[in-house]
């Protein structure tokens, strides 16, 4: 229960930010994905099972709130949460570079997987144009946002493990 409340609060705030603020933060038609940042950060701090569960819930909520097909974001975030969670044991010993690298790679692969799932489901997307105008910029945007959000969010989600390596960032 001690871990559930911070995770639920972070997920709720991310959902509110995704719906209410992200469209206004769009740069060149690319909005940040706050849910992805929370899912990957939670997975890195707690492990693969929690990451996959929170990823599925966050993705399903995103799909239900949005206008697209239901299911693709749930699958993408569940897999992203599980895979990122596999690395949670080594995260806090390595400083800040490794978690941000994982977030950057996860952001890129998640955007690619989401676009591929939409194409597979029959949504007409010109893949190469989407890759250049949506997928790559979204990965860069989410990585830059992760640089700001990750240190604070990990301290909120995991207060019992202080991270001395983040003192200079925060």
Secondary structure as UniProt FT lines:
FT   HELIX           2..20
FT   HELIX           22..25
FT   TURN            28..29
FT   HELIX           34..46
FT   HELIX           48..65
FT   HELIX           72..85
FT   TURN            86..87
FT   HELIX           88..90
FT   TURN            91..93
FT   HELIX           97..120
FT   TURN            121..122
FT   HELIX           127..130
FT   HELIX           131..135
FT   HELIX           136..157
FT   TURN            159..160
FT   HELIX           164..166
FT   TURN            167..169
//
